[in-house]
Amino acid sequence: MATVGSKSLVKKKVLVKSNKSENELMVYCRKCMKTKKESEFFIATDEFLDSNKRFSVCKECCNEIYNIMFESEGNMARAILRCCRMFNVVFDDIAVSATESHIKTIEEKGGKTDNVFGIYKTKLASVSKRGDKGRELSFNLTFTEPNKPLPPSNPIDDKEKNAEELKQFWGDDLNREDYIWLEKKYAKWKAEYSIKTSGEAELLQMIILKLFDIRKARKEKGSTDKLEVAFQNLLKTSGLTPAQTTAASQGKTVDTWGMLIKMVEKEHPAEHYKDYKLFSDFFDLGKYLLNFVTRPITNFFTGQKNYEIDDNDPIFSSESDITFTEGD
């Protein structure tokens, strides 16, 4: 302690409490396009791309995306798997089981949560730090496909009729509702187009699957622009564009009408445009009347003995006897 005159100078250490919230890094979310505090983002799993060590999508948007995936899949594990693909986060079945148990506990107590993916991220961090059941500690938390595909949320029973054929034709990772939609759509298109070869059947299968992808993307509120372009290109290459379908229908109509005309012309004479007399007595009614009605009556009243009718004799007395009006 130093003394100056009668006063002593005491060196005091001033402690300044740091305000972490004021010094917190601000991060941009590419989903909601807002700049938020770094605490509102999950810790990144791929620090090579996320050099700020934070997700590029905020927690709120991550959980919103999970809710959309869950609505589409109807299954927590499948919804988490799709989020992991999107966010480049490892999918761990043990962390998923821990998340399911955690959510179940909350629901048993009458609570609800809209932070499922956040809970999974916490469970994943816990599992990766301690290791589990003798597994090696994993420091790589980026996404890799699971060793075996997850079962669908509402699988079709293998004992059901045509179950094996459905799985072989459409794939075995779909639920019952998906199979029903695909089969109905395939049957509708097959009724409208002629499918005679296995190649045409496979092209139609690709078209229906592309429609299924578009339906799924719309259900998940995603963009369908690229899928629709791919669908249109597929229609063009397969030769089933709406224009060609219309042309084919018109061709069939023309063929049918042509057969009708052919049948009419075979059984009945068609009208000649310039010479209406060409088919004036197709059934020889005029000669019949002349030979068996007019001739006998004339012979009776005139006393003539006209017994024979020459084929060259005119049936009508003059051309004026033949009259046609427009529309005959």
C-alpha positions in Angstrom: 0.0 0.0 0.0 1.4 3.3 -1.1 1.0 6.5 1.0 0.8 10.0 -0.5 0.5 12.6 2.2 -2.2 11.6 4.6 -4.2 9.5 2.1 -3.5 6.0 1.2 -4.0 4.7 -2.3 -5.4 1.2 -2.6 -5.2 -0.6 -5.9 -8.6 -2.2 -6.5 -9.4 -4.9 -9.0 -12.6 -4.1 -10.9 -14.5 -7.2 -12.1 -16.6 -6.5 -15.2 -19.5 -9.0 -15.7 -19.6 -9.9 -19.3 -22.9 -9.9 -21.1 -22.8 -13.0 -23.2 -26.1 -12.2 -25.0 -24.7 -8.9 -26.2 -21.5 -10.5 -27.5 -23.3 -13.4 -29.0 -22.6 -14.2 -32.7 -25.5 -13.6 -35.1 -26.2 -16.3 -37.6 -28.3 -16.2 -40.8 -31.0 -18.9 -41.3 -31.4 -19.9 -44.9 -34.9 -21.3 -44.2 -36.7 -18.4 -42.6 -34.1 -15.9 -44.0 -33.7 -14.2 -40.6 -30.6 -13.4 -38.6 -30.8 -14.8 -35.1 -28.5 -15.4 -32.2 -26.2 -18.4 -32.3 -28.0 -20.0 -29.3 -31.0 -20.4 -31.6 -29.0 -22.7 -33.8 -27.9 -26.3 -33.2 -24.2 -27.1 -33.0 -23.0 -28.1 -36.5 -22.0 -31.7 -37.2 -20.1 -30.7 -40.4 -17.6 -28.0 -39.4 -15.9 -28.2 -42.7 -18.9 -26.5 -44.3 -20.4 -24.8 -41.3 -17.2 -23.0 -40.2 -19.2 -20.9 -37.7 -19.9 -24.3 -35.9 -23.7 -23.8 -36.2 -26.4 -25.2 -38.4 -27.4 -23.1 -41.4 -31.0 -23.6 -40.4 -32.3 -22.4 -37.0 -33.8 -24.6 -34.3 -37.3 -23.4 -35.0 -37.1 -24.2 -38.7 -35.5 -27.6 -38.0 -38.4 -28.6 -35.8 -40.9 -27.2 -38.3 -39.3 -29.4 -41.0 -39.5 -32.4 -38.7 -43.2 -31.9 -38.1 -43.8 -31.8 -41.9 -41.7 -35.0 -42.3 -43.6 -36.7 -39.5 -47.0 -35.7 -41.1 -45.8 -37.3 -44.3 -44.2 -40.5 -42.8 -46.4 -41.0 -39.8 -43.4 -42.5 -38.0 -40.8 -40.8 -35.7 -37.8 -42.8 -36.8 -38.5 -42.3 -40.5 -39.1 -38.6 -40.0 -35.8 -38.2 -38.1 -34.0 -40.1 -40.8 -35.2 -37.8 -43.5 -34.2 -34.8 -41.4 -30.8 -36.3 -40.9 -30.4 -36.6 -44.6 -31.4 -33.0 -45.1 -29.2 -31.5 -42.3 -26.2 -33.9 -42.8 -26.5 -35.3 -39.3 -25.7 -38.9 -38.4 -28.7 -41.2 -37.9 -28.3 -43.3 -34.8 -30.9 -45.9 -33.9 -29.9 -45.8 -30.2 -30.4 -42.0 -30.1 -33.7 -42.5 -31.9 -34.8 -45.0 -29.2 -33.8 -42.6 -26.5 -35.7 -39.9 -28.2 -38.9 -42.0 -28.5 -38.6 -43.0 -24.8 -38.2 -39.3 -23.8 -41.2 -38.3 -25.8 -43.3 -41.1 -24.4 -42.4 -40.0 -20.9 -43.5 -36.5 -21.6 -46.8 -37.7 -23.1 -47.5 -40.0 -20.2 -47.3 -37.0 -17.9 -49.8 -35.2 -20.1 -47.3 -32.9 -21.8 -46.5 -32.2 -25.4 -43.4 -31.2 -27.3 -42.7 -29.6 -30.6 -38.9 -30.0 -30.2 -38.5 -33.6 -31.3 -35.5 -33.0 -33.5 -33.9 -30.9 -30.8 -34.3 -33.8 -28.3 -32.8 -36.2 -30.8 -29.8 -33.9 -31.3 -29.3 -33.8 -27.5 -29.5 -37.6 -27.3 -27.1 -38.0 -30.2 -24.6 -35.7 -28.5 -24.9 -37.7 -25.3 -24.5 -41.1 -27.1 -21.5 -39.9 -29.1 -19.6 -38.6 -26.0 -19.9 -41.6 -23.8 -20.2 -44.3 -26.4 -22.8 -46.9 -25.9 -22.8 -50.7 -25.3 -19.1 -50.9 -26.1 -19.2 -48.9 -29.3 -16.3 -46.8 -30.3 -16.6 -43.1 -29.7 -17.6 -41.4 -33.0 -16.4 -37.9 -33.7 -17.9 -37.9 -37.2 -21.5 -37.0 -36.8 -22.2 -36.4 -40.5 -24.9 -38.4 -42.2 -24.4 -42.0 -43.5 -27.2 -44.2 -44.7 -28.3 -46.8 -42.1 -27.3 -50.4 -42.6 -30.8 -51.6 -43.1 -33.9 -49.6 -44.3 -36.5 -48.7 -41.7 -39.8 -50.4 -42.0 -42.7 -48.2 -43.2 -45.1 -46.7 -40.7 -48.1 -48.8 -41.9 -46.6 -51.8 -43.7 -48.5 -54.1 -45.9 -48.9 -57.6 -44.5 -46.8 -60.2 -46.3 -49.7 -62.6 -46.0 -52.1 -60.4 -48.0 -52.9 -61.2 -51.6 -50.4 -59.9 -54.1 -48.2 -58.4 -51.3 -45.0 -59.9 -52.8 -45.9 -58.6 -56.3 -46.5 -55.1 -55.0 -43.2 -55.0 -53.2 -41.3 -56.2 -56.2 -43.0 -53.8 -58.6 -43.1 -50.6 -56.5 -40.5 -51.3 -53.8 -40.6 -52.6 -50.3 -40.2 -49.3 -48.3 -43.8 -48.0 -48.9 -46.8 -48.1 -46.6 -50.3 -49.4 -47.3 -51.7 -46.0 -48.3 -48.8 -45.6 -50.8 -49.5 -48.9 -52.5 -53.2 -48.2 -52.8 -52.5 -44.8 -54.4 -49.9 -46.2 -56.8 -52.2 -49.1 -57.9 -55.2 -46.9 -58.5 -53.2 -44.4 -60.5 -51.5 -47.2 -62.5 -54.9 -48.8 -63.3 -56.3 -45.5 -64.4 -53.5 -44.7 -66.8 -53.4 -48.3 -68.1 -57.0 -48.0 -69.0 -56.3 -44.9 -71.0 -53.3 -46.2 -72.9 -52.5 -49.4 -74.7 -49.8 -51.3 -72.7 -48.8 -54.4 -74.7 -45.1 -54.9 -74.0 -43.0 -55.1 -70.8 -41.1 -52.0 -71.9 -44.3 -50.0 -72.1 -45.3 -51.3 -68.7 -41.9 -50.1 -67.2 -42.3 -46.7 -68.8 -45.8 -46.4 -67.3 -44.3 -47.5 -63.9 -41.7 -44.7 -64.1 -44.4 -42.2 -64.9 -46.6 -43.2 -62.0 -43.5 -43.1 -59.6 -42.7 -39.6 -60.8 -46.3 -38.6 -60.1 -45.9 -40.2 -56.6 -42.7 -38.1 -56.0 -44.6 -34.9 -57.0 -47.4 -35.8 -54.7 -45.0 -36.4 -51.8 -43.2 -33.2 -52.4 -46.4 -31.2 -52.4 -47.5 -32.9 -49.2 -44.2 -31.9 -47.6 -44.7 -28.3 -48.9 -41.5 -28.6 -51.0 -40.7 -27.4 -54.5 -42.0 -29.5 -57.4 -40.6 -27.5 -60.3 -37.7 -29.9 -61.2 -40.0 -32.9 -60.6 -42.6 -31.5 -63.0 -40.0 -30.8 -65.7 -38.7 -34.4 -65.3 -42.2 -35.7 -65.5 -42.9 -33.7 -68.7 -39.7 -35.0 -70.3 -40.6 -38.5 -69.3 -44.0 -38.2 -71.0 -42.3 -36.9 -74.2 -39.8 -39.7 -74.4 -42.4 -42.3 -73.7 -44.7 -41.0 -76.4 -47.6 -40.5 -74.1 -48.0 -36.7 -74.3 -51.5 -35.3 -74.2 -51.2 -34.1 -77.8 -50.3 -37.5 -79.1 -53.1 -39.1 -77.0 -55.6 -36.7 -78.6 -54.3 -37.4 -82.1 -54.6 -41.2 -81.5 -58.2 -40.8 -80.3 -59.0 -38.7 -83.4 -57.4 -41.4 -85.6 -59.6 -44.0 -84.1 -62.7 -41.9 -84.6 -61.8 -41.3 -88.3 -61.3 -45.1 -88.7 -64.6 -45.9 -87.1 -66.4 -43.3 -89.3 -64.7 -44.7 -92.4 -65.9 -48.2 -91.6 -69.4 -46.9 -91.2 -69.3 -45.2 -94.6 -67.9 -48.4 -96.2 -70.7 -50.4 -94.7 -73.4 -47.9 -95.9 -71.9 -47.8 -99.4 -71.8 -51.6 -99.5 -75.4 -52.0 -98.5 -76.9 -48.8 -100.0 -75.7 -46.5 -102.8 -74.1 -43.3 -101.9 -75.5 -40.1 -103.5 -73.7 -38.9 -106.6 -73.0 -35.2 -106.4 -73.5 -34.3 -110.1 -75.8 -37.0 -111.5 -78.8 -37.6 -109.3 -80.2 -40.1 -111.8 -77.4 -42.5 -111.3 -79.2 -44.2 -108.4 -82.7 -43.0 -109.1 -84.2 -46.5 -109.4 -81.7 -48.7 -107.6 -84.3 -51.3 -106.6 -86.0 -51.4 -110.1 -89.3 -50.2 -108.7 -90.0 -48.2 -111.8 -89.7 -51.1 -114.2 -91.8 -53.2 -111.8 -94.6 -50.7 -111.8 -94.4 -50.3 -115.6 -94.4 -54.0 -116.4 -97.0 -55.2 -113.9 -99.2 -52.1 -113.2 -99.0 -49.5 -115.9 -98.8 -52.0 -118.9 -101.9 -54.1 -118.0 -104.0 -51.1 -117.2 -103.0 -49.5 -120.6 -103.8 -52.7 -122.5 -107.2 -52.9 -120.8 -108.4 -49.4 -121.6 -106.8 -49.0 -125.1 -107.2 -52.5 -126.4 -103.4 -52.7 -127.1 -101.6 -56.0 -126.8 -98.3 -54.9 -125.3 -97.0 -58.0 -123.6 -93.2 -57.3 -123.5 -91.2 -54.5 -122.0 -87.8 -53.7 -123.5 -85.1 -53.0 -121.0 -84.2 -49.9 -122.9 -87.7 -48.4 -122.6 -87.8 -45.3 -120.5 -89.3 -45.8 -117.1 -90.5 -42.2 -116.9 -92.0 -40.3 -119.7 -89.5 -37.4 -119.5 -86.6 -36.1 -117.5 -89.0 -33.6 -116.0 -90.6 -36.4 -114.1 -87.5 -36.7 -112.0 -87.2 -33.8 -109.5 -84.9 -33.4 -106.6 -85.0 -30.8 -103.9 -82.1 -29.7 -101.8 -81.6 -32.1 -98.9 -82.9 -35.3 -100.8 
